[in-house]
Amino acid sequence: MAILFENALLLDPEAKAPRPGALLVEGERIRDVAFGGLSVGEGVERRDLGGLGLAPGFLDVHYHGAFVFDIGLPEALARAA
């Protein structure tokens, strides 16, 4: 079965910034990716992500303790950035 994730913010590790796009997955494989829209045939399940981010599973997003501040989360994020 194929699933089209559309209206997503694609987090591409090779791009300089996230971009709006769509991702087509079939089984365990990415079959197509498009920045903008993606045209598919019938029989594809569509999932509208409403602008949420979509990243590859191998993207490392941990911080090695960067949030160990004696302040709230928004302040810790700003300081770590």
MARFIDO-425488 format. One record per residue (C-alpha): y, x, z; residue in three letters; residue number from 1. Coordinates in steps of 0.5 Angstrom, whole numbers. Each point is the difference from the previous one (the first is absolute). Example, Ala and Ser with C-alpha at 12.3 -4.5 7.8 and 13.67 -1.06 7.14 Angstrom:
{{-9,25,16},Ala,1}
{{7,2,-2},Ser,2}
***
This chain:
{{0,0,0},Met,1}
{{7,2,-2},Ala,2}
{{6,0,5},Ile,3}
{{7,0,-2},Leu,4}
{{5,2,5},Phe,5}
{{7,-2,-2},Glu,6}
{{7,0,2},Asn,7}
{{-2,7,4},Ala,8}
{{4,6,2},Leu,9}
{{-4,5,-3},Leu,10}
{{0,7,4},Leu,11}
{{-2,5,-5},Asp,12}
{{-1,7,4},Pro,13}
{{2,3,-7},Glu,14}
{{6,-4,-1},Ala,15}
{{7,2,4},Lys,16}
{{1,-8,2},Ala,17}
{{-4,-6,1},Pro,18}
{{1,-5,-6},Arg,19}
{{-2,-7,-1},Pro,20}
{{-6,-1,-4},Gly,21}
{{-7,-3,-1},Ala,22}
{{-7,3,1},Leu,23}
{{-7,-3,-3},Leu,24}
{{-6,2,4},Val,25}
{{-7,-1,-2},Glu,26}
{{-6,1,5},Gly,27}
{{2,6,3},Glu,28}
{{4,3,-5},Arg,29}
{{7,0,-2},Ile,30}
{{0,-3,-7},Arg,31}
{{8,0,-2},Asp,32}
{{7,1,3},Val,33}
{{6,-2,-3},Ala,34}
{{7,1,3},Phe,35}
{{3,-7,-1},Gly,36}
{{-5,-6,-2},Gly,37}
{{-7,1,-3},Leu,38}
{{-3,-5,-5},Ser,39}
{{-7,-2,2},Val,40}
{{-5,-5,-3},Gly,41}
{{-4,-6,3},Glu,42}
{{-4,1,6},Gly,43}
{{4,5,4},Val,44}
{{1,-2,7},Glu,45}
{{8,1,1},Arg,46}
{{3,2,7},Arg,47}
{{8,0,0},Asp,48}
{{2,5,5},Leu,49}
{{7,-2,1},Gly,50}
{{3,7,-1},Gly,51}
{{-5,3,6},Leu,52}
{{-2,7,-1},Gly,53}
{{-6,2,-3},Leu,54}
{{-3,7,0},Ala,55}
{{-6,4,-1},Pro,56}
{{-5,1,5},Gly,57}
{{0,7,0},Phe,58}
{{8,0,2},Leu,59}
{{1,4,7},Asp,60}
{{5,-4,4},Val,61}
{{-1,3,7},His,62}
{{6,4,4},Tyr,63}
{{-3,5,4},His,64}
{{3,-3,6},Gly,65}
{{7,-1,-3},Ala,66}
{{1,-7,4},Phe,67}
{{-1,4,7},Val,68}
{{7,-2,2},Phe,69}
{{3,-3,6},Asp,70}
{{3,-6,-4},Ile,71}
{{-2,-6,-4},Gly,72}
{{-3,0,-7},Leu,73}
{{6,-1,-4},Pro,74}
{{3,6,3},Glu,75}
{{-6,4,-1},Ala,76}
{{-1,-2,-7},Leu,77}
{{7,2,-1},Ala,78}
{{0,7,4},Arg,79}
{{-7,2,-4},Ala,80}
{{3,-2,-7},Ala,81}
***
